[in-house]
Every structure is written in C-alpha cells, then in structure tokens.
Amino acid sequence: MLLAGVYRAADRASDANTEITRVIALARAPVFEPSMLAMLIYACQHLDRPRDVDAVVTILHARLRSDSRADRGAEAFAAGVVHLAKHRPDSSLSYLRKATDYAIDVQRLMSTAEAFHALGHRDSARVALLAVMDTDPFGSEGQLDWPRASLLLGDLLLASGDTAGAVRRFTEMTTRWRDAPPDTRDLVTARARLAVLV
C-alpha cells in the first residue's frame, strides 16, 4: 500500500493500481485486521476503484470484533470513505466524526477536509487541513497526504482571496517536495500556482 501511494503521488496510476490489486489479493487472508482493511479502502477510493471499495468493506465487516474500539473506529472511517466516494459528504462527515479511534489521523482529517470542501464549507475544510499539517506523520501511512495538505490549503486560501497566504502554502509545498522528481504532479501544480502569483 505504501508503494501504491508513492506511485499515485508520482502520477503513475497504472503502477499504483497494480500494487493495490496485489494488496487486495493478500487482504483475503485472515491476518488483515480491520484497521489495515480501512487503509486499503482509502487507497481504493483515491484510485477510483468503487467495486474494490465495496468488496473490501464486505471483508472488513466479516472481521469486526464488537469489543474492539480500534475495529469500530476502522469501521466508522471506512463508512465515511464509502459515503464520500458516493458523493454523500453529509453522511461521510457523520461517520468520520465517529472514527476517532481509527489509527491514522491524517487519513481521517484529509477525508474530513474533502467532505467539508464538497459541502462548500471552506473554513471547516481549512481547519481540518491545518490539523493535518500539525501532525508529524513521517514514516507512517499518512506521510504522503501530509505535504499535499499545503497544496489543498493554498487552493482554499486562493479561492477565499488570501493571495499572500496561498503563496506561503504553495511555497511550503515546493520546499517539502524539493527533492522529489520535478515532474511530481502536486509539485508541478504548486510551482504553476506560484508562477502566476509571484
């Protein structure tokens, strides 16, 4: 899944999908716990694989332990992701608010920001993205979403008329990804925004 995330960040969707297909095959083994399955659902949603989202949700439900807070958190997070993928941001937020025991805060917060953005609640989306940036996920499953939060926050600030704030966030994005390949999608986007604004 981490490798798939790297490929997705590098705009190599075919390679990312190949890795996720491998993970889905592995996920049928009973050693995959609900938290890992919820991560897989998140990855499938970002690669626009709705059938796989539904299939992994079925596996997750079959493995839930009712006495496990971590499992219930994973279930709530997965439901939030599913509703987001089906363009039901209100329902998504309802589940994401219940997912406080899900292990990966960055993914929950990024999904929350996406749901608020879909509803047109820019200020709430901004708060969620700032919360992502206040975390330190380096070396964890949320590390690829973390620098992207700067780009999304910059776009929100630009849409709100805060050009200086947007420039600061786009610059932050280019600084964090300074050692990435120059054709990395989000890095190209941030640099293009800055070329127009400064």
PELIN-V328210 format. One record per pair of residues at least 12 apart in sequence whose C-alpha atoms are under 10 Angstrom apart, sorted by the first residue. I is the first residue (numbers start at 1). GAP is how many residues later the second one is. D is the distance in whole Angstrom. If there is no record, write none. Layout:
BEGIN
i:I gap:GAP d:D
i:I gap:GAP d:D
END
This chain:
BEGIN
i:1 gap:15 d:9
i:1 gap:16 d:10
i:1 gap:18 d:7
i:1 gap:19 d:6
i:1 gap:20 d:10
i:1 gap:21 d:9
i:1 gap:22 d:7
i:1 gap:23 d:10
i:1 gap:35 d:10
i:1 gap:38 d:8
i:1 gap:39 d:7
i:1 gap:42 d:7
i:1 gap:43 d:10
i:1 gap:140 d:9
i:2 gap:14 d:10
i:2 gap:17 d:9
i:2 gap:18 d:10
i:2 gap:41 d:9
i:2 gap:138 d:9
i:2 gap:139 d:7
i:2 gap:140 d:9
i:2 gap:141 d:9
i:2 gap:142 d:9
i:3 gap:12 d:9
i:3 gap:13 d:7
i:3 gap:16 d:7
i:3 gap:17 d:9
i:4 gap:12 d:4
i:4 gap:13 d:7
i:4 gap:14 d:8
i:4 gap:15 d:5
i:4 gap:16 d:6
i:4 gap:17 d:10
i:4 gap:19 d:9
i:4 gap:39 d:8
i:4 gap:43 d:10
i:5 gap:12 d:10
i:5 gap:14 d:9
i:5 gap:15 d:9
i:5 gap:38 d:8
i:5 gap:41 d:9
i:5 gap:42 d:10
i:5 gap:136 d:9
i:5 gap:137 d:10
i:5 gap:138 d:10
i:5 gap:139 d:7
i:5 gap:140 d:9
i:6 gap:137 d:10
i:6 gap:138 d:7
i:7 gap:12 d:9
i:7 gap:177 d:10
i:8 gap:35 d:10
i:8 gap:38 d:9
i:8 gap:39 d:8
i:8 gap:136 d:10
i:8 gap:176 d:10
i:8 gap:177 d:9
i:9 gap:135 d:7
i:9 gap:136 d:9
i:9 gap:139 d:9
i:9 gap:175 d:7
i:9 gap:176 d:7
i:9 gap:177 d:7
i:9 gap:178 d:10
i:10 gap:170 d:9
i:10 gap:171 d:8
i:10 gap:172 d:10
i:10 gap:173 d:8
i:10 gap:174 d:5
i:10 gap:175 d:6
i:10 gap:176 d:8
i:10 gap:177 d:10
i:11 gap:172 d:9
i:11 gap:173 d:7
i:11 gap:174 d:6
i:11 gap:175 d:9
i:12 gap:172 d:10
i:12 gap:173 d:10
i:13 gap:34 d:7
i:14 gap:33 d:10
i:16 gap:27 d:9
i:16 gap:28 d:10
i:16 gap:31 d:8
i:17 gap:26 d:10
i:17 gap:27 d:9
i:17 gap:30 d:7
i:17 gap:31 d:10
i:17 gap:32 d:9
i:20 gap:20 d:8
i:20 gap:23 d:8
i:20 gap:24 d:7
i:20 gap:27 d:9
i:20 gap:29 d:10
i:20 gap:32 d:10
i:21 gap:23 d:9
i:21 gap:31 d:9
i:23 gap:14 d:10
i:23 gap:17 d:8
i:24 gap:13 d:9
i:24 gap:16 d:8
i:24 gap:17 d:10
i:24 gap:20 d:9
i:24 gap:28 d:8
i:24 gap:29 d:10
i:24 gap:31 d:9
i:24 gap:32 d:8
i:27 gap:13 d:9
i:27 gap:29 d:8
i:27 gap:32 d:8
i:27 gap:33 d:10
i:28 gap:28 d:9
i:28 gap:31 d:7
i:28 gap:32 d:10
i:29 gap:30 d:10
i:30 gap:29 d:9
i:30 gap:33 d:8
i:31 gap:32 d:10
i:32 gap:27 d:9
i:32 gap:28 d:9
i:32 gap:31 d:9
i:33 gap:26 d:10
i:33 gap:27 d:8
i:33 gap:30 d:7
i:33 gap:31 d:8
i:33 gap:32 d:10
i:33 gap:37 d:10
i:33 gap:38 d:8
i:33 gap:41 d:9
i:34 gap:22 d:10
i:34 gap:23 d:9
i:34 gap:25 d:8
i:34 gap:26 d:5
i:34 gap:27 d:8
i:34 gap:28 d:9
i:34 gap:29 d:7
i:34 gap:30 d:7
i:34 gap:31 d:9
i:34 gap:36 d:8
i:34 gap:37 d:6
i:34 gap:38 d:9
i:34 gap:39 d:9
i:34 gap:40 d:6
i:34 gap:41 d:7
i:34 gap:44 d:9
i:34 gap:68 d:10
i:35 gap:25 d:9
i:35 gap:29 d:10
i:35 gap:35 d:7
i:35 gap:36 d:6
i:35 gap:37 d:9
i:35 gap:38 d:8
i:35 gap:39 d:5
i:35 gap:40 d:8
i:35 gap:42 d:9
i:35 gap:43 d:9
i:35 gap:66 d:10
i:35 gap:67 d:7
i:35 gap:68 d:7
i:35 gap:69 d:9
i:36 gap:24 d:9
i:36 gap:35 d:10
i:36 gap:38 d:8
i:36 gap:67 d:9
i:37 gap:16 d:10
i:37 gap:19 d:7
i:37 gap:20 d:8
i:37 gap:22 d:8
i:37 gap:23 d:6
i:37 gap:24 d:10
i:37 gap:26 d:10
i:37 gap:37 d:8
i:37 gap:38 d:9
i:37 gap:41 d:8
i:38 gap:15 d:9
i:38 gap:18 d:8
i:38 gap:19 d:8
i:38 gap:22 d:8
i:38 gap:33 d:9
i:38 gap:35 d:9
i:38 gap:36 d:6
i:38 gap:37 d:7
i:38 gap:38 d:9
i:38 gap:39 d:7
i:38 gap:40 d:5
i:38 gap:41 d:9
i:38 gap:43 d:9
i:38 gap:64 d:9
i:38 gap:65 d:10
i:38 gap:66 d:10
i:39 gap:35 d:8
i:39 gap:38 d:9
i:39 gap:39 d:8
i:39 gap:63 d:10
i:39 gap:64 d:9
i:39 gap:65 d:8
i:39 gap:68 d:8
i:39 gap:102 d:8
i:39 gap:103 d:10
i:40 gap:12 d:9
i:40 gap:13 d:8
i:40 gap:16 d:8
i:40 gap:17 d:9
i:40 gap:38 d:9
i:41 gap:12 d:5
i:41 gap:13 d:8
i:41 gap:14 d:9
i:41 gap:15 d:6
i:41 gap:16 d:7
i:41 gap:19 d:9
i:41 gap:36 d:9
i:41 gap:37 d:7
i:41 gap:38 d:10
i:41 gap:40 d:7
i:41 gap:41 d:8
i:42 gap:35 d:9
i:42 gap:36 d:7
i:42 gap:38 d:10
i:42 gap:39 d:6
i:42 gap:40 d:9
i:42 gap:43 d:10
i:42 gap:65 d:8
i:42 gap:66 d:9
i:42 gap:69 d:9
i:43 gap:38 d:10
i:43 gap:64 d:10
i:44 gap:12 d:9
i:44 gap:37 d:10
i:44 gap:41 d:10
i:45 gap:36 d:7
i:45 gap:37 d:8
i:45 gap:39 d:9
i:45 gap:40 d:6
i:45 gap:41 d:10
i:46 gap:35 d:10
i:46 gap:39 d:9
i:48 gap:37 d:8
i:49 gap:36 d:10
i:50 gap:32 d:8
i:50 gap:35 d:8
i:50 gap:36 d:9
i:53 gap:25 d:9
i:53 gap:28 d:9
i:53 gap:29 d:7
i:53 gap:32 d:9
i:54 gap:28 d:8
i:56 gap:22 d:10
i:57 gap:18 d:8
i:57 gap:21 d:7
i:57 gap:22 d:8
i:57 gap:25 d:9
i:60 gap:14 d:9
i:60 gap:15 d:7
i:60 gap:18 d:9
i:61 gap:13 d:10
i:61 gap:14 d:7
i:68 gap:33 d:10
i:69 gap:30 d:10
i:69 gap:31 d:9
i:69 gap:32 d:6
i:69 gap:33 d:8
i:70 gap:29 d:9
i:70 gap:30 d:9
i:70 gap:31 d:5
i:70 gap:32 d:6
i:70 gap:33 d:7
i:71 gap:28 d:10
i:71 gap:30 d:8
i:71 gap:31 d:8
i:71 gap:32 d:10
i:72 gap:26 d:9
i:72 gap:27 d:8
i:72 gap:28 d:9
i:72 gap:29 d:7
i:72 gap:30 d:8
i:73 gap:22 d:9
i:73 gap:23 d:9
i:73 gap:24 d:10
i:73 gap:25 d:7
i:73 gap:26 d:4
i:73 gap:27 d:6
i:73 gap:28 d:5
i:73 gap:29 d:4
i:73 gap:30 d:8
i:74 gap:22 d:10
i:74 gap:24 d:10
i:74 gap:25 d:7
i:74 gap:26 d:9
i:74 gap:27 d:7
i:74 gap:28 d:5
i:74 gap:29 d:8
i:74 gap:30 d:9
i:75 gap:20 d:9
i:75 gap:21 d:10
i:75 gap:23 d:9
i:75 gap:24 d:8
i:75 gap:26 d:10
i:75 gap:27 d:8
i:76 gap:16 d:9
i:76 gap:18 d:9
i:76 gap:19 d:5
i:76 gap:20 d:6
i:76 gap:21 d:8
i:76 gap:22 d:6
i:76 gap:23 d:5
i:76 gap:24 d:9
i:76 gap:25 d:9
i:76 gap:26 d:8
i:77 gap:15 d:9
i:77 gap:16 d:10
i:77 gap:17 d:10
i:77 gap:18 d:6
i:77 gap:19 d:5
i:77 gap:20 d:9
i:77 gap:21 d:8
i:77 gap:22 d:5
i:77 gap:23 d:9
i:77 gap:24 d:9
i:77 gap:25 d:7
i:77 gap:26 d:10
i:77 gap:27 d:10
i:77 gap:30 d:9
i:77 gap:31 d:7
i:77 gap:34 d:9
i:78 gap:14 d:9
i:78 gap:17 d:8
i:78 gap:18 d:8
i:78 gap:21 d:9
i:78 gap:24 d:9
i:78 gap:30 d:10
i:79 gap:12 d:9
i:79 gap:13 d:7
i:79 gap:14 d:10
i:79 gap:15 d:9
i:79 gap:16 d:6
i:79 gap:17 d:8
i:79 gap:20 d:9
i:80 gap:12 d:4
i:80 gap:13 d:6
i:80 gap:14 d:7
i:80 gap:15 d:5
i:80 gap:16 d:5
i:80 gap:17 d:9
i:80 gap:18 d:9
i:80 gap:19 d:8
i:80 gap:28 d:9
i:80 gap:31 d:8
i:80 gap:32 d:9
i:80 gap:35 d:9
i:81 gap:12 d:9
i:81 gap:14 d:9
i:81 gap:15 d:8
i:81 gap:26 d:10
i:81 gap:27 d:9
i:81 gap:30 d:7
i:81 gap:31 d:9
i:81 gap:34 d:9
i:82 gap:13 d:10
i:83 gap:12 d:9
i:83 gap:13 d:10
i:83 gap:32 d:9
i:84 gap:27 d:8
i:84 gap:28 d:9
i:84 gap:30 d:8
i:84 gap:31 d:7
i:84 gap:34 d:9
i:85 gap:30 d:10
i:87 gap:28 d:9
i:87 gap:31 d:8
i:87 gap:32 d:10
i:88 gap:27 d:8
i:88 gap:30 d:9
i:88 gap:31 d:9
i:89 gap:22 d:10
i:89 gap:23 d:9
i:89 gap:25 d:8
i:89 gap:26 d:5
i:89 gap:27 d:7
i:89 gap:28 d:9
i:89 gap:29 d:6
i:89 gap:30 d:7
i:90 gap:25 d:7
i:90 gap:26 d:8
i:90 gap:28 d:9
i:90 gap:29 d:8
i:91 gap:24 d:9
i:92 gap:19 d:8
i:92 gap:20 d:8
i:92 gap:22 d:10
i:92 gap:23 d:7
i:92 gap:24 d:10
i:93 gap:15 d:10
i:93 gap:18 d:9
i:93 gap:19 d:6
i:93 gap:20 d:9
i:93 gap:21 d:10
i:93 gap:22 d:6
i:93 gap:23 d:8
i:94 gap:18 d:10
i:95 gap:17 d:10
i:96 gap:12 d:7
i:96 gap:13 d:8
i:96 gap:15 d:8
i:96 gap:16 d:7
i:96 gap:19 d:9
i:97 gap:12 d:10
i:97 gap:15 d:8
i:103 gap:38 d:10
i:104 gap:33 d:9
i:104 gap:36 d:9
i:104 gap:37 d:7
i:104 gap:38 d:7
i:105 gap:26 d:9
i:105 gap:27 d:8
i:105 gap:30 d:8
i:105 gap:32 d:9
i:105 gap:36 d:10
i:105 gap:37 d:8
i:106 gap:22 d:9
i:106 gap:23 d:9
i:106 gap:25 d:8
i:106 gap:26 d:6
i:106 gap:27 d:9
i:106 gap:28 d:10
i:106 gap:29 d:8
i:106 gap:30 d:9
i:106 gap:31 d:8
i:106 gap:34 d:10
i:106 gap:35 d:8
i:106 gap:36 d:5
i:106 gap:37 d:8
i:106 gap:38 d:9
i:106 gap:39 d:7
i:106 gap:40 d:7
i:106 gap:43 d:10
i:107 gap:25 d:9
i:107 gap:34 d:8
i:107 gap:35 d:6
i:107 gap:36 d:10
i:107 gap:37 d:10
i:107 gap:38 d:7
i:107 gap:39 d:9
i:108 gap:20 d:9
i:108 gap:24 d:9
i:108 gap:34 d:10
i:109 gap:16 d:9
i:109 gap:18 d:9
i:109 gap:19 d:6
i:109 gap:20 d:7
i:109 gap:21 d:9
i:109 gap:22 d:7
i:109 gap:23 d:6
i:109 gap:24 d:10
i:109 gap:36 d:10
i:109 gap:40 d:10
i:110 gap:15 d:9
i:110 gap:18 d:7
i:110 gap:19 d:7
i:110 gap:21 d:9
i:110 gap:22 d:7
i:110 gap:32 d:10
i:110 gap:35 d:7
i:110 gap:36 d:9
i:110 gap:38 d:10
i:110 gap:39 d:8
i:110 gap:42 d:10
i:111 gap:14 d:10
i:111 gap:17 d:9
i:111 gap:18 d:10
i:112 gap:12 d:9
i:112 gap:13 d:7
i:112 gap:15 d:10
i:112 gap:16 d:7
i:112 gap:17 d:9
i:113 gap:12 d:4
i:113 gap:13 d:7
i:113 gap:14 d:8
i:113 gap:15 d:5
i:113 gap:16 d:6
i:113 gap:17 d:10
i:113 gap:18 d:10
i:113 gap:19 d:9
i:113 gap:36 d:9
i:113 gap:39 d:9
i:113 gap:40 d:10
i:114 gap:14 d:9
i:114 gap:15 d:9
i:114 gap:38 d:10
i:116 gap:12 d:9
i:117 gap:39 d:9
i:122 gap:31 d:10
i:122 gap:34 d:7
i:122 gap:35 d:9
i:122 gap:37 d:9
i:122 gap:38 d:8
i:123 gap:33 d:9
i:123 gap:34 d:9
i:123 gap:37 d:9
i:125 gap:27 d:9
i:125 gap:28 d:8
i:125 gap:31 d:8
i:126 gap:23 d:9
i:126 gap:26 d:9
i:126 gap:27 d:6
i:126 gap:28 d:9
i:126 gap:29 d:10
i:126 gap:30 d:7
i:126 gap:31 d:8
i:127 gap:26 d:9
i:128 gap:21 d:9
i:128 gap:25 d:10
i:129 gap:17 d:9
i:129 gap:19 d:9
i:129 gap:20 d:6
i:129 gap:21 d:8
i:129 gap:22 d:10
i:129 gap:23 d:8
i:129 gap:24 d:6
i:129 gap:27 d:10
i:130 gap:19 d:8
i:130 gap:20 d:8
i:130 gap:23 d:8
i:131 gap:15 d:10
i:131 gap:18 d:9
i:132 gap:13 d:8
i:132 gap:14 d:6
i:132 gap:15 d:9
i:132 gap:16 d:10
i:132 gap:17 d:7
i:132 gap:18 d:9
i:133 gap:12 d:10
i:133 gap:13 d:6
i:133 gap:14 d:8
i:133 gap:15 d:9
i:133 gap:16 d:7
i:133 gap:17 d:8
i:133 gap:20 d:10
i:134 gap:12 d:9
i:146 gap:27 d:10
i:146 gap:30 d:10
i:147 gap:25 d:8
i:147 gap:26 d:6
i:147 gap:27 d:9
i:147 gap:28 d:10
i:147 gap:29 d:7
i:147 gap:30 d:8
i:147 gap:39 d:9
i:147 gap:40 d:10
i:148 gap:22 d:10
i:148 gap:25 d:7
i:148 gap:28 d:10
i:148 gap:29 d:10
i:148 gap:38 d:7
i:148 gap:39 d:9
i:148 gap:42 d:10
i:149 gap:20 d:9
i:149 gap:24 d:8
i:150 gap:16 d:9
i:150 gap:18 d:9
i:150 gap:19 d:5
i:150 gap:20 d:6
i:150 gap:21 d:9
i:150 gap:22 d:7
i:150 gap:23 d:6
i:150 gap:24 d:9
i:150 gap:26 d:9
i:150 gap:40 d:9
i:151 gap:15 d:9
i:151 gap:16 d:10
i:151 gap:18 d:6
i:151 gap:19 d:6
i:151 gap:20 d:9
i:151 gap:21 d:8
i:151 gap:22 d:6
i:151 gap:23 d:9
i:151 gap:35 d:7
i:151 gap:36 d:9
i:151 gap:38 d:8
i:151 gap:39 d:6
i:151 gap:42 d:10
i:152 gap:14 d:10
i:152 gap:17 d:9
i:152 gap:18 d:9
i:152 gap:21 d:10
i:152 gap:34 d:10
i:152 gap:38 d:10
i:153 gap:12 d:9
i:153 gap:13 d:7
i:153 gap:16 d:7
i:153 gap:17 d:9
i:154 gap:12 d:4
i:154 gap:13 d:7
i:154 gap:14 d:8
i:154 gap:15 d:5
i:154 gap:16 d:6
i:154 gap:17 d:9
i:154 gap:18 d:9
i:154 gap:19 d:9
i:154 gap:36 d:9
i:154 gap:39 d:9
i:155 gap:12 d:10
i:155 gap:14 d:9
i:155 gap:15 d:9
i:155 gap:35 d:9
i:155 gap:38 d:9
i:157 gap:12 d:9
i:158 gap:35 d:10
i:158 gap:39 d:10
i:163 gap:34 d:8
i:163 gap:35 d:10
i:164 gap:33 d:9
i:164 gap:34 d:10
i:166 gap:24 d:10
i:166 gap:27 d:9
i:166 gap:28 d:9
i:166 gap:31 d:9
i:167 gap:23 d:9
i:167 gap:26 d:8
i:167 gap:27 d:6
i:167 gap:28 d:10
i:167 gap:29 d:10
i:167 gap:30 d:7
i:167 gap:31 d:8
i:168 gap:26 d:9
i:169 gap:21 d:9
i:169 gap:25 d:10
i:170 gap:16 d:10
i:170 gap:17 d:9
i:170 gap:19 d:9
i:170 gap:20 d:5
i:170 gap:21 d:7
i:170 gap:22 d:9
i:170 gap:23 d:7
i:170 gap:24 d:7
i:171 gap:16 d:10
i:171 gap:19 d:8
i:171 gap:20 d:8
i:171 gap:22 d:10
i:171 gap:23 d:7
i:172 gap:18 d:9
i:173 gap:13 d:8
i:173 gap:14 d:7
i:173 gap:16 d:10
i:173 gap:17 d:7
i:173 gap:18 d:9
i:174 gap:12 d:9
i:174 gap:13 d:6
i:174 gap:14 d:9
i:174 gap:15 d:10
i:174 gap:16 d:7
i:174 gap:17 d:7
i:174 gap:20 d:9
i:175 gap:12 d:9
END
